[in-house]
Amino acid sequence: MLHFYDRETIAHALTLDLEPTLRRLLHERIDALGEDLIDHTEFLVVQPGDTEADIIRHVGFSPMIEPIEGKRFGQEGFHPFWDWLADHGGWFEMIVTFGSTFAYVLFIADQPSDLQRMCRRFSGT
């Protein structure tokens, strides 16, 4: 798991030898932020072998559990709560905003897992 959470770690992200699609996505998103938003955005890269507990440890929530009613993906009544989800061919991008000034951007590897199944279901792929 890679977590880029401030200007220093985000700048470091751009120097890493990453899978080409992931590298392109990170560059595009970071370049689009501008000075005002860079301090209010964190990036989390979820790779094969990373666990739900790892995600929670880094960002404080699980994308698999709807935060209002506590329904888990696969349970009746689960509803997607994120703001945006897209399939980029090899990587899913999930954006979760908090208020009007903070966002988590999760890049999730398209590898077999419950998280991948959820992303495929709700991204339409």
MIPA-202481 format. One record per atom (N, C-alpha, C): x, y, z; atom name. Coordinates in pm, 1 decimal. Example, Ala and Ser with C-alpha at 12.3 -4.5 7.8 and 13.67 -1.06 7.14 Angstrom:
<r east="1319.0" north="-569.0" up="780.0" name="N"/>
<r east="1230.0" north="-450.0" up="780.0" name="CA"/>
<r east="1320.0" north="-330.0" up="780.0" name="C"/>
<r east="1285.0" north="-225.0" up="708.0" name="N"/>
<r east="1367.0" north="-106.0" up="714.0" name="CA"/>
<r east="1290.0" north="3.0" up="787.0" name="C"/>
//
This chain:
<r east="84.3" north="-116.5" up="0.0" name="N"/>
<r east="0.0" north="0.0" up="0.0" name="CA"/>
<r east="89.1" north="123.1" up="0.0" name="C"/>
<r east="49.4" north="216.6" up="-81.3" name="N"/>
<r east="120.0" north="344.1" up="-87.4" name="CA"/>
<r east="23.4" north="453.3" up="-43.8" name="C"/>
<r east="68.7" north="542.1" up="43.2" name="N"/>
<r east="-16.3" north="649.2" up="93.9" name="CA"/>
<r east="59.0" north="781.1" up="78.1" name="C"/>
<r east="0.9" north="870.0" up="0.8" name="N"/>
<r east="59.2" north="1001.4" up="-23.0" name="CA"/>
<r east="-34.2" north="1104.4" up="39.4" name="C"/>
<r east="10.9" north="1171.3" up="144.6" name="N"/>
<r east="-79.9" north="1246.7" up="230.4" name="CA"/>
<r east="-40.1" north="1392.5" up="254.0" name="C"/>
<r east="71.6" north="1435.9" up="200.1" name="N"/>
<r east="111.5" north="1576.2" up="214.0" name="CA"/>
<r east="196.1" north="1613.9" up="92.5" name="C"/>
<r east="235.9" north="1739.7" up="85.5" name="N"/>
<r east="311.9" north="1786.1" up="-31.7" name="CA"/>
<r east="438.1" north="1703.9" up="-54.9" name="C"/>
<r east="508.0" north="1671.8" up="51.8" name="N"/>
<r east="633.0" north="1596.4" up="38.6" name="CA"/>
<r east="608.3" north="1456.1" up="-16.9" name="C"/>
<r east="511.4" north="1384.5" up="38.6" name="N"/>
<r east="487.0" north="1247.6" up="-9.2" name="CA"/>
<r east="424.4" north="1247.9" up="-148.2" name="C"/>
<r east="344.0" north="1348.4" up="-177.4" name="N"/>
<r east="285.0" north="1357.4" up="-311.5" name="CA"/>
<r east="394.0" north="1386.9" up="-414.5" name="C"/>
<r east="486.4" north="1475.7" up="-383.1" name="N"/>
<r east="599.1" north="1502.3" up="-473.7" name="CA"/>
<r east="683.0" north="1376.4" up="-491.8" name="C"/>
<r east="702.8" north="1301.6" up="-384.0" name="N"/>
<r east="778.6" north="1176.2" up="-391.4" name="CA"/>
<r east="708.1" north="1074.7" up="-481.6" name="C"/>
<r east="576.3" north="1072.7" up="-478.8" name="N"/>
<r east="499.6" north="978.2" up="-561.4" name="CA"/>
<r east="536.1" north="991.3" up="-708.5" name="C"/>
<r east="562.1" north="1113.3" up="-750.4" name="N"/>
<r east="592.4" north="1137.8" up="-891.4" name="CA"/>
<r east="731.1" north="1089.5" up="-931.5" name="C"/>
<r east="813.1" north="1050.6" up="-836.0" name="N"/>
<r east="947.9" north="1001.2" up="-866.2" name="CA"/>
<r east="956.8" north="848.9" up="-864.0" name="C"/>
<r east="850.2" north="782.6" up="-821.1" name="N"/>
<r east="854.0" north="637.3" up="-804.7" name="CA"/>
<r east="841.3" north="564.5" up="-937.8" name="C"/>
<r east="900.4" north="446.8" up="-943.7" name="N"/>
<r east="889.2" north="359.4" up="-1060.7" name="CA"/>
<r east="762.2" north="276.3" up="-1043.8" name="C"/>
<r east="651.7" north="327.4" up="-1097.1" name="N"/>
<r east="521.3" north="263.9" up="-1080.3" name="CA"/>
<r east="473.6" north="203.0" up="-1211.0" name="C"/>
<r east="376.2" north="116.6" up="-1200.0" name="N"/>
<r east="311.0" north="59.2" up="-1318.1" name="CA"/>
<r east="263.6" north="177.1" up="-1404.3" name="C"/>
<r east="281.6" north="170.4" up="-1536.9" name="N"/>
<r east="257.4" north="287.6" up="-1622.5" name="CA"/>
<r east="118.5" north="351.3" up="-1610.3" name="C"/>
<r east="13.3" north="271.4" up="-1605.1" name="N"/>
<r east="-120.8" north="329.8" up="-1594.3" name="CA"/>
<r east="-136.6" north="402.9" up="-1461.8" name="C"/>
<r east="-90.0" north="341.8" up="-1354.1" name="N"/>
<r east="-97.6" north="405.5" up="-1222.9" name="CA"/>
<r east="-16.3" north="534.6" up="-1221.3" name="C"/>
<r east="101.0" north="529.8" up="-1276.7" name="N"/>
<r east="187.1" north="649.5" up="-1281.3" name="CA"/>
<r east="117.9" north="763.0" up="-1357.6" name="C"/>
<r east="58.0" north="730.2" up="-1470.6" name="N"/>
<r east="-12.9" north="831.2" up="-1550.9" name="CA"/>
<r east="-130.0" north="890.1" up="-1472.3" name="C"/>
<r east="-208.4" north="802.9" up="-1408.2" name="N"/>
<r east="-323.0" north="850.8" up="-1330.7" name="CA"/>
<r east="-279.7" north="943.2" up="-1216.5" name="C"/>
<r east="-176.6" north="902.7" up="-1144.6" name="N"/>
<r east="-126.6" north="987.2" up="-1035.9" name="CA"/>
<r east="-80.0" north="1123.1" up="-1088.2" name="C"/>
<r east="-3.4" north="1121.6" up="-1196.4" name="N"/>
<r east="43.7" north="1248.0" up="-1255.3" name="CA"/>
<r east="-74.1" north="1336.8" up="-1293.7" name="C"/>
<r east="-173.5" north="1278.7" up="-1360.8" name="N"/>
<r east="-288.4" north="1358.1" up="-1404.7" name="CA"/>
<r east="-363.3" north="1418.3" up="-1286.7" name="C"/>
<r east="-386.9" north="1337.9" up="-1184.8" name="N"/>
<r east="-464.1" north="1386.9" up="-1069.5" name="CA"/>
<r east="-386.0" north="1491.0" up="-989.7" name="C"/>
<r east="-258.6" north="1466.6" up="-969.4" name="N"/>
<r east="-177.0" north="1561.4" up="-893.2" name="CA"/>
<r east="-164.0" north="1693.0" up="-969.9" name="C"/>
<r east="-139.6" north="1684.3" up="-1100.9" name="N"/>
<r east="-127.8" north="1805.7" up="-1182.5" name="CA"/>
<r east="-257.6" north="1886.7" up="-1182.7" name="C"/>
<r east="-371.0" north="1818.0" up="-1173.7" name="N"/>
<r east="-500.8" north="1885.9" up="-1177.9" name="CA"/>
<r east="-536.7" north="1955.1" up="-1046.3" name="C"/>
<r east="-467.4" north="1921.5" up="-938.6" name="N"/>
<r east="-504.7" north="1974.9" up="-807.4" name="CA"/>
<r east="-478.7" north="2123.7" up="-790.8" name="C"/>
<r east="-366.3" north="2168.3" up="-834.7" name="N"/>
<r east="-331.5" north="2307.5" up="-811.3" name="CA"/>
<r east="-291.1" north="2330.9" up="-666.6" name="C"/>
<r east="-246.0" north="2450.4" up="-639.0" name="N"/>
<r east="-193.5" north="2484.8" up="-506.1" name="CA"/>
<r east="-298.5" north="2477.3" up="-396.2" name="C"/>
<r east="-419.7" north="2516.1" up="-424.0" name="N"/>
<r east="-521.3" north="2521.7" up="-319.5" name="CA"/>
<r east="-566.3" north="2384.3" up="-271.4" name="C"/>
<r east="-576.5" north="2289.0" up="-360.7" name="N"/>
<r east="-632.7" north="2158.9" up="-324.3" name="CA"/>
<r east="-529.8" north="2055.0" up="-282.4" name="C"/>
<r east="-404.5" north="2076.1" up="-313.4" name="N"/>
<r east="-303.8" north="1973.4" up="-285.1" name="CA"/>
<r east="-292.6" north="1943.9" up="-135.4" name="C"/>
<r east="-319.5" north="2042.9" up="-52.4" name="N"/>
<r east="-312.4" north="2021.4" up="92.2" name="CA"/>
<r east="-438.8" north="1956.3" up="148.1" name="C"/>
<r east="-536.3" north="1935.3" up="63.3" name="N"/>
<r east="-664.1" north="1880.4" up="108.2" name="CA"/>
<r east="-699.8" north="1750.9" up="36.1" name="C"/>
<r east="-599.9" north="1685.3" up="-19.4" name="N"/>
<r east="-621.9" north="1561.3" up="-93.6" name="CA"/>
<r east="-515.7" north="1460.4" up="-54.8" name="C"/>
<r east="-559.7" north="1337.3" up="-31.9" name="N"/>
<r east="-467.1" north="1227.4" up="-5.9" name="CA"/>
<r east="-492.4" north="1118.1" up="-108.9" name="C"/>
<r east="-384.4" north="1048.8" up="-144.6" name="N"/>
<r east="-391.3" north="939.7" up="-240.4" name="CA"/>
<r east="-352.4" north="810.5" up="-170.6" name="C"/>
<r east="-429.7" north="705.8" up="-195.3" name="N"/>
<r east="-399.7" north="574.1" up="-140.6" name="CA"/>
<r east="-398.5" north="475.1" up="-255.8" name="C"/>
<r east="-289.3" north="400.3" up="-268.5" name="N"/>
<r east="-277.2" north="297.9" up="-372.0" name="CA"/>
<r east="-292.6" north="162.7" up="-303.7" name="C"/>
<r east="-400.1" north="92.3" up="-339.2" name="N"/>
<r east="-430.0" north="-38.6" up="-281.4" name="CA"/>
<r east="-381.0" north="-144.1" up="-380.0" name="C"/>
<r east="-281.6" north="-220.8" up="-336.0" name="N"/>
<r east="-215.5" north="-318.7" up="-421.8" name="CA"/>
<r east="-251.3" north="-460.2" up="-378.6" name="C"/>
<r east="-224.5" north="-559.4" up="-464.7" name="N"/>
<r east="-249.4" north="-698.5" up="-425.8" name="CA"/>
<r east="-179.5" north="-730.2" up="-293.5" name="C"/>
<r east="-251.4" north="-796.6" up="-205.5" name="N"/>
<r east="-197.2" north="-831.9" up="-74.8" name="CA"/>
<r east="-234.5" north="-733.5" up="34.6" name="C"/>
<r east="-276.2" north="-612.2" up="-2.9" name="N"/>
<r east="-321.4" north="-515.8" up="97.2" name="CA"/>
<r east="-457.7" north="-559.7" up="149.2" name="C"/>
<r east="-481.8" north="-536.5" up="276.4" name="N"/>
<r east="-605.6" north="-582.1" up="339.1" name="CA"/>
<r east="-699.1" north="-464.4" up="367.9" name="C"/>
<r east="-821.0" north="-499.7" up="398.4" name="N"/>
<r east="-917.8" north="-398.1" up="439.3" name="CA"/>
<r east="-868.7" north="-326.5" up="565.3" name="C"/>
<r east="-808.8" north="-402.1" up="656.5" name="N"/>
<r east="-753.4" north="-341.7" up="779.0" name="CA"/>
<r east="-643.7" north="-240.7" up="745.1" name="C"/>
<r east="-563.6" north="-268.5" up="642.2" name="N"/>
<r east="-461.0" north="-173.2" up="597.9" name="CA"/>
<r east="-525.4" north="-42.7" up="550.9" name="C"/>
<r east="-631.8" north="-55.9" up="473.3" name="N"/>
<r east="-701.6" north="63.1" up="423.3" name="CA"/>
<r east="-753.5" north="145.9" up="540.6" name="C"/>
<r east="-819.3" north="79.4" up="634.7" name="N"/>
<r east="-874.7" north="149.1" up="750.9" name="CA"/>
<r east="-763.9" north="218.1" up="830.1" name="C"/>
<r east="-652.0" north="150.9" up="845.8" name="N"/>
<r east="-540.4" north="208.8" up="921.0" name="CA"/>
<r east="-489.8" north="338.2" up="855.3" name="C"/>
<r east="-494.3" north="343.9" up="723.5" name="N"/>
<r east="-442.4" north="461.4" up="653.0" name="CA"/>
<r east="-543.6" north="574.6" up="639.9" name="C"/>
<r east="-669.7" north="540.8" up="611.4" name="N"/>
<r east="-766.4" north="647.4" up="582.8" name="CA"/>
<r east="-883.4" north="652.8" up="681.1" name="C"/>
<r east="-893.5" north="554.5" up="769.2" name="N"/>
<r east="-995.1" north="560.7" up="873.2" name="CA"/>
<r east="-1131.8" north="508.0" up="837.1" name="C"/>
<r east="-1145.3" north="449.4" up="719.1" name="N"/>
<r east="-1273.2" north="389.9" up="680.1" name="CA"/>
<r east="-1246.8" north="276.9" up="581.8" name="C"/>
<r east="-1349.0" north="194.3" up="561.1" name="N"/>
<r east="-1342.2" north="88.7" up="460.6" name="CA"/>
<r east="-1437.6" north="122.0" up="347.1" name="C"/>
<r east="-1391.2" north="114.9" up="222.9" name="N"/>
<r east="-1482.7" north="135.9" up="111.4" name="CA"/>
<r east="-1587.5" north="25.4" up="100.9" name="C"/>
<r east="-1565.9" north="-82.2" up="175.2" name="N"/>
<r east="-1657.1" north="-197.3" up="172.1" name="CA"/>
<r east="-1776.3" north="-181.2" up="266.8" name="C"/>
<r east="-1773.8" north="-79.5" up="352.8" name="N"/>
<r east="-1879.5" north="-61.7" up="452.5" name="CA"/>
<r east="-1939.9" north="77.3" up="438.8" name="C"/>
<r east="-2069.2" north="81.5" up="410.6" name="N"/>
<r east="-2141.3" north="207.3" up="399.1" name="CA"/>
<r east="-2146.1" north="270.3" up="538.2" name="C"/>
<r east="-2098.9" north="393.9" up="553.3" name="N"/>
<r east="-2076.8" north="448.6" up="687.2" name="CA"/>
<r east="-2201.6" north="489.3" up="765.8" name="C"/>
<r east="-2313.8" north="511.3" up="702.2" name="N"/>
<r east="-2432.6" north="556.5" up="774.6" name="CA"/>
<r east="-2504.1" north="438.9" up="841.1" name="C"/>
<r east="-2534.3" north="336.4" up="763.1" name="N"/>
<r east="-2608.3" north="221.9" up="816.4" name="CA"/>
<r east="-2517.6" north="104.7" up="851.3" name="C"/>
<r east="-2390.5" north="113.1" up="815.5" name="N"/>
<r east="-2296.5" north="6.6" up="848.7" name="CA"/>
<r east="-2312.1" north="-119.1" up="765.7" name="C"/>
<r east="-2379.8" north="-109.0" up="652.6" name="N"/>
<r east="-2399.0" north="-225.8" up="565.8" name="CA"/>
<r east="-2271.5" north="-252.0" up="486.6" name="C"/>
<r east="-2236.4" north="-378.8" up="480.5" name="N"/>
<r east="-2116.9" north="-422.6" up="409.7" name="CA"/>
<r east="-2153.6" north="-462.2" up="266.8" name="C"/>
<r east="-2060.7" north="-439.2" up="173.9" name="N"/>
<r east="-2081.7" north="-484.7" up="36.6" name="CA"/>
<r east="-2119.3" north="-632.2" up="39.1" name="C"/>
<r east="-2226.0" north="-666.5" up="-31.1" name="N"/>
<r east="-2276.9" north="-802.9" up="-33.8" name="CA"/>
<r east="-2398.5" north="-821.6" up="55.1" name="C"/>
<r east="-2416.6" north="-732.8" up="152.8" name="N"/>
<r east="-2534.8" north="-738.8" up="238.2" name="CA"/>
<r east="-2648.8" north="-661.6" up="173.0" name="C"/>
<r east="-2770.3" north="-708.0" up="199.0" name="N"/>
<r east="-2886.6" north="-635.5" up="151.6" name="CA"/>
<r east="-2886.2" north="-496.1" up="214.0" name="C"/>
<r east="-2913.3" north="-397.9" up="133.2" name="N"/>
<r east="-2917.2" north="-260.7" up="182.1" name="CA"/>
<r east="-2787.7" north="-183.5" up="164.5" name="C"/>
<r east="-2682.5" north="-249.8" up="115.0" name="N"/>
<r east="-2557.8" north="-176.4" up="89.2" name="CA"/>
<r east="-2579.5" north="-81.3" up="-27.6" name="C"/>
<r east="-2536.2" north="41.1" up="-9.3" name="N"/>
<r east="-2542.2" north="141.4" up="-115.4" name="CA"/>
<r east="-2405.3" north="206.3" up="-126.8" name="C"/>
<r east="-2358.3" north="229.7" up="-250.2" name="N"/>
<r east="-2230.2" north="297.7" up="-265.8" name="CA"/>
<r east="-2237.8" north="437.6" up="-204.4" name="C"/>
<r east="-2132.2" north="475.4" up="-136.8" name="N"/>
<r east="-2131.3" north="604.8" up="-67.8" name="CA"/>
<r east="-2023.2" north="697.7" up="-121.2" name="C"/>
<r east="-1939.0" north="646.9" up="-207.8" name="N"/>
<r east="-1831.0" north="729.9" up="-261.0" name="CA"/>
<r east="-1888.2" north="825.6" up="-364.4" name="C"/>
<r east="-1807.4" north="924.3" up="-399.0" name="N"/>
<r east="-1852.6" north="1028.1" up="-491.4" name="CA"/>
<r east="-1830.0" north="992.4" up="-637.3" name="C"/>
<r east="-1729.3" north="910.3" up="-662.7" name="N"/>
<r east="-1697.2" north="876.2" up="-801.4" name="CA"/>
<r east="-1618.7" north="746.8" up="-803.0" name="C"/>
<r east="-1646.1" north="663.1" up="-902.9" name="N"/>
<r east="-1573.7" north="537.5" up="-921.4" name="CA"/>
<r east="-1559.5" north="513.6" up="-1070.6" name="C"/>
<r east="-1436.2" north="485.9" up="-1115.1" name="N"/>
<r east="-1411.2" north="462.5" up="-1257.3" name="CA"/>
<r east="-1313.5" north="347.6" up="-1274.4" name="C"/>
<r east="-1331.1" north="276.3" up="-1384.1" name="N"/>
<r east="-1240.4" north="168.2" up="-1423.0" name="CA"/>
<r east="-1146.4" north="224.2" up="-1528.8" name="C"/>
<r east="-1016.5" north="220.2" up="-1499.2" name="N"/>
<r east="-916.3" north="272.6" up="-1591.8" name="CA"/>
<r east="-836.1" north="161.3" up="-1657.9" name="C"/>
<r east="-887.8" north="39.6" up="-1658.8" name="N"/>
<r east="-814.1" north="-70.0" up="-1720.9" name="CA"/>
<r east="-691.7" north="-107.1" up="-1640.5" name="C"/>
<r east="-710.1" north="-189.7" up="-1540.6" name="N"/>
<r east="-601.5" north="-231.6" up="-1452.4" name="CA"/>
<r east="-606.6" north="-164.4" up="-1316.6" name="C"/>
<r east="-671.3" north="-49.2" up="-1311.6" name="N"/>
<r east="-685.8" north="25.8" up="-1186.4" name="CA"/>
<r east="-824.6" north="87.0" up="-1178.8" name="C"/>
<r east="-882.9" north="79.7" up="-1061.2" name="N"/>
<r east="-1005.9" north="152.5" up="-1033.6" name="CA"/>
<r east="-967.4" north="278.9" up="-957.4" name="C"/>
<r east="-1041.6" north="383.9" up="-982.5" name="N"/>
<r east="-1021.3" north="508.6" up="-909.8" name="CA"/>
<r east="-1149.5" north="540.8" up="-834.4" name="C"/>
<r east="-1136.9" north="554.9" up="-703.9" name="N"/>
<r east="-1250.8" north="586.6" up="-618.0" name="CA"/>
<r east="-1220.2" north="717.5" up="-545.5" name="C"/>
<r east="-1314.7" north="809.3" up="-552.3" name="N"/>
<r east="-1298.5" north="936.2" up="-482.4" name="CA"/>
<r east="-1405.6" north="946.5" up="-374.5" name="C"/>
<r east="-1359.8" north="975.9" up="-253.6" name="N"/>
<r east="-1449.1" north="995.3" up="-139.6" name="CA"/>
<r east="-1419.1" north="1133.6" up="-83.2" name="C"/>
<r east="-1520.1" north="1220.9" up="-85.2" name="N"/>
<r east="-1500.7" north="1355.4" up="-32.4" name="CA"/>
<r east="-1562.3" north="1367.6" up="106.3" name="C"/>
<r east="-1506.3" north="1458.1" up="183.0" name="N"/>
<r east="-1556.3" north="1489.0" up="316.3" name="CA"/>
<r east="-1576.6" north="1639.6" up="321.9" name="C"/>
<r east="-1700.6" north="1681.3" up="329.8" name="N"/>
<r east="-1729.7" north="1823.9" up="325.3" name="CA"/>
<r east="-1696.0" north="1880.0" up="188.6" name="C"/>
<r east="-1663.1" north="2005.9" up="186.5" name="N"/>
<r east="-1634.1" north="2070.0" up="58.1" name="CA"/>
<r east="-1485.6" north="2091.6" up="35.3" name="C"/>
<r east="-1401.0" north="2042.2" up="128.5" name="N"/>
<r east="-1259.6" north="2076.9" up="116.0" name="CA"/>
<r east="-1161.8" north="1962.0" up="129.0" name="C"/>
<r east="-1206.5" north="1837.6" up="142.0" name="N"/>
<r east="-1110.8" north="1728.5" up="159.7" name="CA"/>
<r east="-1154.7" north="1607.5" up="79.2" name="C"/>
<r east="-1056.6" north="1536.8" up="20.6" name="N"/>
<r east="-1087.9" north="1416.7" up="-56.7" name="CA"/>
<r east="-979.1" north="1311.7" up="-41.1" name="C"/>
<r east="-1023.8" north="1186.8" up="-39.7" name="N"/>
<r east="-935.2" north="1072.7" up="-56.1" name="CA"/>
<r east="-954.0" north="1022.1" up="-197.7" name="C"/>
<r east="-843.7" north="995.7" up="-265.6" name="N"/>
<r east="-846.3" north="932.8" up="-397.0" name="CA"/>
<r east="-779.1" north="797.7" up="-380.0" name="C"/>
<r east="-856.5" north="691.1" up="-400.7" name="N"/>
<r east="-804.1" north="555.5" up="-388.0" name="CA"/>
<r east="-784.3" north="497.2" up="-526.7" name="C"/>
<r east="-666.4" north="446.3" up="-552.4" name="N"/>
<r east="-639.0" north="370.0" up="-673.6" name="CA"/>
<r east="-630.4" north="224.7" up="-630.8" name="C"/>
<r east="-719.2" north="143.1" up="-685.3" name="N"/>
<r east="-735.1" north="4.6" up="-642.2" name="CA"/>
<r east="-697.7" north="-86.9" up="-757.7" name="C"/>
<r east="-598.8" north="-172.8" up="-734.7" name="N"/>
<r east="-554.4" north="-265.3" up="-839.2" name="CA"/>
<r east="-668.8" north="-358.0" up="-878.1" name="C"/>
<r east="-683.3" north="-380.5" up="-1007.0" name="N"/>
<r east="-786.2" north="-471.3" up="-1058.7" name="CA"/>
<r east="-735.1" north="-614.2" up="-1047.4" name="C"/>
<r east="-731.3" north="-663.3" up="-924.4" name="N"/>
<r east="-685.6" north="-798.8" up="-892.4" name="CA"/>
<r east="-793.7" north="-866.7" up="-809.2" name="C"/>
<r east="-806.2" north="-998.5" up="-818.9" name="N"/>
<r east="-914.5" north="-1068.5" up="-748.8" name="CA"/>
<r east="-919.1" north="-1037.7" up="-598.8" name="C"/>
<r east="-1032.7" north="-984.7" up="-555.8" name="N"/>
<r east="-1057.8" north="-955.4" up="-414.5" name="CA"/>
<r east="-1203.3" north="-911.1" up="-402.4" name="C"/>
<r east="-1253.5" north="-904.8" up="-279.8" name="N"/>
<r east="-1388.2" north="-851.6" up="-258.6" name="CA"/>
<r east="-1395.3" north="-705.8" up="-302.4" name="C"/>
<r east="-1289.9" north="-631.7" up="-275.7" name="N"/>
<r east="-1286.2" north="-490.5" up="-315.2" name="CA"/>
<r east="-1293.8" north="-476.8" up="-467.3" name="C"/>
<r east="-1222.7" north="-562.0" up="-538.8" name="N"/>
<r east="-1228.0" north="-559.8" up="-685.3" name="CA"/>
<r east="-1368.6" north="-593.5" up="-734.4" name="C"/>
<r east="-1432.4" north="-695.0" up="-674.0" name="N"/>
<r east="-1568.3" north="-731.7" up="-714.7" name="CA"/>
<r east="-1664.4" north="-614.3" up="-693.3" name="C"/>
<r east="-1648.7" north="-545.5" up="-582.7" name="N"/>
<r east="-1733.4" north="-430.0" up="-556.0" name="CA"/>
<r east="-1708.8" north="-320.3" up="-660.0" name="C"/>
<r east="-1582.7" north="-293.0" up="-688.1" name="N"/>
<r east="-1549.8" north="-190.7" up="-787.7" name="CA"/>
<r east="-1605.9" north="-227.4" up="-924.3" name="C"/>
<r east="-1592.0" north="-352.2" up="-962.4" name="N"/>
<r east="-1645.7" north="-394.3" up="-1092.4" name="CA"/>
<r east="-1797.1" north="-378.5" up="-1097.2" name="C"/>
<r east="-1862.9" north="-415.8" up="-989.2" name="N"/>
<r east="-2009.0" north="-407.5" up="-987.6" name="CA"/>
<r east="-2056.4" north="-263.4" up="-1002.9" name="C"/>
<r east="-1995.5" north="-172.5" up="-930.5" name="N"/>
<r east="-2046.1" north="-35.9" up="-928.6" name="CA"/>
<r east="-1981.1" north="56.5" up="-1031.0" name="C"/>
<r east="-1875.6" north="11.3" up="-1097.2" name="N"/>
<r east="-1818.3" north="92.8" up="-1205.3" name="CA"/>
<r east="-1877.8" north="53.8" up="-1339.9" name="C"/>
<r east="-1958.6" north="-51.8" up="-1339.2" name="N"/>
<r east="-2023.5" north="-94.9" up="-1462.1" name="CA"/>
<r east="-1938.0" north="-184.4" up="-1549.3" name="C"/>
<r east="-1827.9" north="-239.8" up="-1493.4" name="N"/>
<r east="-1742.9" north="-328.5" up="-1573.7" name="CA"/>
<r east="-1758.0" north="-471.9" up="-1529.7" name="C"/>
//
